[in-house]
């Protein structure tokens, strides 16, 4: 324990001295083509490990069974206590990582690009390439991301959401369609804008004329909070996720879907330049957000012409016939399902796809993705967004 405390104090002191006296800052990450080098200064450390989703995978036993997951790797100590690891032939994509120093998880102080997944904070980098080019900042024609507080009657308090407006929105007199994009369990209103790269993806697709200019509303779909945990503490009481998977309250998100329909949509349509018609509204969600999408569209089929379900479908106790009939009767323009066979939600997605087939409902299925993670959901957004509002 004393050695661990000494290591942490040394790291803090070293970083402080570097900052004050201008000592050279390490280049980390260093991206050279498809090779990525991470460096970390820890002169007194005994063992330094790198954890990242770009590292080689090994078979790990999980509650969902055996899965191939990235495994931590030991970094090598060089001169002046600088530890280093180079990953070779890294596929172009968006990646996150952390560093473990003598068992204590830390961030890379030389990389200011940080993302948060719930309460987990990691560094990030992007290896440019065909798959990841839309994840990079657009060269020009960038839209704007706003953090918006709105009054929620459903929750009896103000809640926060993220709203993306496309390039030119402020100067234009035109009205825009709206895409309501929901995160999954454990996420919040920051998830799609950071881990999902929603703004960059939309900026690039719109600039390339592959997608229609649209407003994207990213609500806080967590029924147990009013805003992200770095802004506000969770609401008191048990988590809705402690309920059984067939609980009606879990599928409705408690007060969340009521908030979406009665508070969020009216707020957007009274405060933004939008087209207030069904054909100008889209809704999608990943995982738990997919459950909310299924629940909301079945009970309010008059609201959305474009529907997307990512890494989700019907849980075993849901009645596909009852849930899909209102949507078919009301009519729609796009029903899009994105889920790979290695996704832990695949069996739910299969039930949804089977229900759509049995109802003879036209739909688009995209399965060229991997597991239940942001790598899948970023690709799904890239594939679905160009099909909206056509």
C-alpha positions in Angstrom: 0.0 0.0 0.0 2.8 2.4 0.9 4.5 1.8 -2.4 1.2 2.4 -4.3 0.7 5.7 -2.5 4.3 6.7 -3.2 3.8 5.9 -6.9 0.7 8.1 -7.1 2.4 11.0 -5.3 5.4 10.7 -7.6 3.2 10.8 -10.7 1.3 13.9 -9.4 4.6 15.6 -8.5 6.3 14.8 -11.8 3.3 16.0 -13.8 3.2 19.2 -11.8 6.9 19.9 -12.3 6.6 19.2 -16.1 3.7 21.7 -16.3 5.5 24.4 -14.4 9.0 24.2 -15.9 8.2 23.2 -19.5 9.8 19.8 -19.5 9.1 17.9 -22.8 5.7 16.4 -22.9 5.5 12.8 -24.1 3.8 12.1 -27.4 0.9 9.8 -26.5 -0.8 8.4 -28.4 1.5 8.5 -31.4 -0.4 7.3 -34.5 1.9 6.3 -37.3 -0.2 4.8 -40.1 -1.9 1.8 -38.5 0.6 1.6 -35.6 -0.3 3.2 -32.3 2.2 3.9 -29.4 1.1 4.8 -25.9 3.7 6.3 -23.5 3.4 7.0 -19.8 6.0 8.4 -17.3 6.1 6.5 -14.0 9.7 6.3 -12.8 8.8 4.5 -9.5 6.3 2.1 -10.8 6.8 -1.7 -10.6 4.2 -2.7 -13.2 2.3 -0.6 -15.8 -0.4 -2.1 -17.9 -2.4 -0.8 -20.9 -6.2 -1.5 -21.2 -7.8 -0.7 -24.5 -10.3 -1.9 -27.1 -7.7 -1.9 -29.8 -5.5 -4.5 -28.1 -5.4 -8.3 -29.0 -8.4 -10.3 -27.8 -8.6 -13.4 -25.8 -11.4 -15.7 -24.7 -12.9 -14.6 -21.4 -15.7 -16.1 -19.3 -18.6 -13.6 -18.8 -22.2 -13.8 -17.5 -23.2 -14.1 -21.2 -20.8 -17.0 -21.8 -17.4 -17.1 -23.3 -16.5 -14.0 -25.3 -13.5 -12.6 -27.2 -12.4 -9.5 -25.3 -9.3 -7.2 -25.4 -6.9 -8.3 -22.8 -4.6 -5.9 -20.8 -0.9 -5.8 -21.9 2.2 -5.0 -20.0 4.0 -1.8 -21.0 7.9 -1.8 -21.2 9.9 0.6 -19.2 12.6 2.6 -21.0 14.8 5.6 -20.3 13.7 8.1 -17.6 10.9 5.9 -16.3 8.9 6.2 -19.5 6.8 3.1 -20.1 5.7 2.3 -23.7 3.6 -0.1 -25.8 3.1 -0.2 -29.5 0.1 -1.9 -31.1 0.6 -2.7 -34.7 -1.8 -3.0 -37.6 -4.6 -1.3 -35.7 -7.8 -1.2 -37.9 -9.1 2.3 -38.6 -11.7 3.1 -35.9 -12.5 5.0 -32.7 -10.8 3.5 -29.6 -10.6 4.1 -25.9 -8.0 3.1 -23.3 -6.8 3.5 -19.7 -3.5 2.8 -18.0 -3.0 0.8 -14.8 -0.1 1.7 -12.6 0.6 -0.9 -9.9 -3.0 -1.8 -10.0 -4.4 1.8 -9.9 -6.3 2.8 -13.0 -5.3 6.2 -14.5 -5.8 8.3 -17.5 -3.0 9.2 -20.0 -2.1 12.8 -18.9 -0.6 13.5 -22.4 -3.9 12.8 -24.1 -6.6 15.5 -23.5 -9.2 13.6 -25.5 -11.4 12.0 -22.9 -14.8 10.3 -23.0 -17.2 9.1 -20.3 -19.4 6.0 -20.5 -21.7 6.3 -17.5 -19.2 6.7 -14.7 -16.2 5.2 -16.6 -13.8 7.7 -18.0 -11.2 6.8 -20.7 -8.8 8.4 -23.1 -9.7 8.1 -26.8 -8.1 8.3 -30.2 -9.1 7.7 -33.8 -7.1 5.8 -36.4 -8.1 7.4 -39.7 -9.4 5.3 -42.5 -12.4 4.4 -44.6 -14.4 3.1 -41.7 -13.5 6.0 -39.3 -13.4 9.0 -41.6 -16.9 10.1 -40.6 -15.9 10.0 -36.9 -13.4 12.8 -37.5 -14.2 16.4 -37.2 -15.6 17.8 -40.5 -13.2 20.1 -42.3 -15.9 22.7 -42.5 -19.7 23.0 -42.3 -19.8 22.0 -38.7 -23.1 22.0 -36.8 -23.6 23.0 -33.2 -24.2 20.9 -30.1 -26.2 22.5 -27.2 -26.9 21.2 -23.7 -30.5 22.2 -23.1 -32.5 22.3 -19.9 -36.2 21.9 -20.3 -39.2 21.7 -17.9 -40.4 18.1 -17.5 -44.0 17.7 -16.1 -43.4 13.9 -16.2 -40.5 14.2 -13.7 -41.7 17.4 -11.9 -38.3 19.0 -12.5 -36.0 20.4 -15.2 -34.1 17.8 -17.1 -31.2 18.1 -19.6 -30.8 16.9 -23.2 -28.3 17.4 -26.0 -29.4 19.0 -29.2 -27.5 19.0 -32.5 -28.4 21.6 -35.1 -26.8 21.3 -38.5 -24.5 23.8 -40.2 -26.4 26.8 -41.4 -29.3 26.3 -38.9 -28.9 29.7 -37.3 -28.9 31.7 -40.5 -31.6 29.7 -42.3 -35.3 30.4 -42.4 -36.1 26.8 -43.4 -37.7 24.2 -41.1 -35.9 20.9 -40.3 -36.9 17.3 -39.6 -36.0 15.9 -36.2 -34.3 12.7 -35.2 -34.8 11.6 -31.6 -31.8 9.4 -30.7 -31.7 7.4 -27.5 -28.8 5.9 -25.6 -28.7 2.6 -23.7 -28.8 1.5 -20.1 -26.1 3.3 -18.0 -25.8 6.1 -20.6 -27.0 9.7 -20.5 -27.5 12.7 -22.7 -23.8 12.9 -23.4 -23.4 9.4 -24.7 -24.3 9.7 -28.4 -22.4 13.0 -28.7 -19.2 11.6 -27.3 -18.9 7.9 -27.6 -21.3 7.8 -30.5 -19.7 10.6 -32.5 -23.2 11.6 -33.6 -22.3 15.2 -34.4 -19.2 14.3 -36.4 -21.1 11.6 -38.3 -24.0 13.9 -39.2 -21.7 16.8 -40.1 -19.7 14.6 -42.5 -22.8 12.8 -44.0 -24.6 16.1 -44.5 -21.5 17.8 -46.0 -21.2 14.9 -48.5 -24.9 15.2 -49.3 -25.4 11.6 -48.1 -27.9 12.7 -45.4 -30.6 15.3 -45.1 -29.8 18.3 -42.8 -31.6 17.4 -39.6 -31.9 18.3 -35.9 -30.8 15.5 -33.6 -32.2 15.4 -30.1 -30.3 13.2 -27.7 -32.4 13.0 -24.5 -31.3 11.7 -21.1 -33.2 8.4 -21.3 -32.2 7.3 -17.9 -35.4 7.4 -15.8 -33.3 7.5 -12.6 -31.6 10.9 -13.3 -32.3 14.4 -14.4 -28.9 14.9 -16.1 -25.6 13.2 -16.5 -23.8 12.1 -13.3 -21.1 14.8 -13.6 -23.8 17.4 -13.4 -26.3 16.0 -10.9 -26.7 13.1 -8.5 -29.1 10.3 -9.5 -32.6 10.6 -8.2 -33.3 8.8 -4.9 -34.9 5.4 -4.9 -34.2 2.0 -6.5 -33.0 1.9 -10.1 -35.5 1.0 -12.7 -33.0 -1.5 -14.1 -33.4 -3.6 -10.9 -36.9 -4.5 -12.2 -37.4 -7.8 -14.2 -36.9 -7.7 -17.9 -40.6 -8.2 -18.5 -41.7 -5.4 -16.2 -44.0 -2.9 -17.9 -42.4 -0.1 -15.9 -39.0 -1.1 -17.3 -40.2 -1.1 -20.9 -41.8 2.3 -20.4 -38.8 3.7 -18.7 -40.9 4.8 -15.8 -41.7 8.4 -16.5 -39.2 8.6 -19.4 -41.4 7.8 -22.4 -44.1 10.1 -21.0 -41.5 12.8 -20.8 -40.4 12.1 -24.4 -43.9 12.4 -25.8 -45.4 15.1 -23.6 -42.4 17.3 -22.7 -39.4 16.8 -25.0 -41.2 16.7 -28.4 -43.4 19.7 -27.5 -40.4 21.7 -26.2 -38.4 21.0 -29.4 -41.3 21.9 -31.6 -41.9 25.2 -29.8 -38.3 26.3 -29.5 -36.7 25.1 -32.7 -37.4 25.6 -36.4 -38.9 22.2 -37.1 -41.4 20.5 -39.4 -44.3 19.5 -37.1 -45.4 16.4 -39.0 -45.0 12.7 -38.6 -43.0 12.4 -41.9 -40.4 14.8 -40.3 -39.9 12.8 -37.1 -37.6 9.8 -36.6 -36.8 7.8 -33.5 -34.1 5.3 -32.7 -32.4 3.8 -29.7 -29.7 1.3 -28.8 -30.2 -1.5 -26.3 -32.4 -0.1 -23.5 -33.1 2.9 -25.8 -34.3 0.3 -28.3 -36.8 -1.0 -25.8 -38.1 2.6 -25.3 -38.3 2.9 -29.1 -40.5 -0.2 -29.4 -42.7 0.8 -26.5 -43.2 4.4 -27.7 -43.9 3.7 -31.3 -46.4 1.0 -30.4 -48.4 3.4 -28.2 -47.9 6.6 -30.3 -47.7 5.3 -33.9 -49.0 8.7 -35.1 -45.7 10.4 -34.1 -42.9 8.8 -36.1 -42.5 7.7 -39.8 -38.9 6.6 -39.3 -38.1 3.9 -36.6 -34.7 2.4 -35.7 -34.0 -0.4 -33.2 -30.3 -1.0 -32.5 -29.0 -4.1 -30.6 -32.5 -4.8 -29.3 -35.8 -6.4 -30.1 -38.6 -8.1 -28.3 -37.9 -9.7 -25.0 -39.5 -13.2 -24.6 -42.6 -12.0 -22.8 -43.6 -9.2 -25.3 -46.4 -9.8 -27.7 -45.0 -8.9 -31.2 -48.4 -9.0 -32.8 -49.8 -6.4 -30.3 -46.8 -4.2 -30.4 -46.4 -4.0 -34.2 -50.1 -3.9 -35.3 -50.6 -0.2 -34.4 -47.5 0.8 -36.4 -48.6 -1.1 -39.4 -52.1 0.3 -39.3 -50.8 3.9 -38.9 -48.2 3.5 -41.7 -44.5 4.4 -41.7 -41.7 5.0 -44.1 -38.8 3.2 -42.6 -38.4 0.4 -40.0 -34.6 -0.2 -39.5 -33.1 -2.9 -37.4 -29.4 -3.1 -36.7 -27.9 -6.0 -34.8 -25.2 -8.6 -35.4 -25.5 -12.3 -34.5 -22.7 -12.0 -32.0 -24.6 -9.3 -30.1 -25.9 -10.4 -26.7 -29.3 -9.0 -27.7 -29.5 -11.0 -30.9 -32.3 -13.3 -29.8 -34.4 -10.3 -29.0 -33.6 -8.9 -32.4 -34.6 -12.2 -34.0 -38.0 -12.0 -32.3 -38.5 -8.5 -33.7 -37.5 -9.5 -37.2 -39.7 -12.5 -37.1 -42.6 -10.4 -35.9 -42.0 -7.9 -38.8 -42.0 -10.8 -41.3 -45.2 -12.4 -39.9 -46.9 -9.0 -40.1 -45.7 -8.5 -43.6 -44.1 -5.2 -42.6 -41.4 -3.9 -44.9 -38.2 -3.3 -43.0 -34.4 -2.9 -43.5 -32.1 -5.2 -41.6 -28.4 -4.4 -41.1 -26.3 -7.1 -39.5 -22.7 -6.3 -40.6 -21.7 -5.3 -37.1 -20.2 -7.0 -34.0 -21.1 -7.1 -30.4 -23.1 -5.0 -28.0 -20.8 -2.0 -28.0 -20.2 1.5 -29.4 -18.3 0.2 -32.3 -21.6 -1.4 -33.5 -23.8 1.6 -32.7 -21.5 4.2 -34.5 -21.7 2.1 -37.6 -25.4 1.7 -37.3 -25.8 5.5 -37.1 -23.7 5.9 -40.2 -25.9 3.4 -42.1 -29.3 4.5 -40.9 -28.9 8.3 -41.0 -28.7 8.5 -44.9 -32.1 6.8 -45.1 -34.0 9.3 -43.0 -36.4 11.9 -44.4 -36.0 10.7 -48.0 
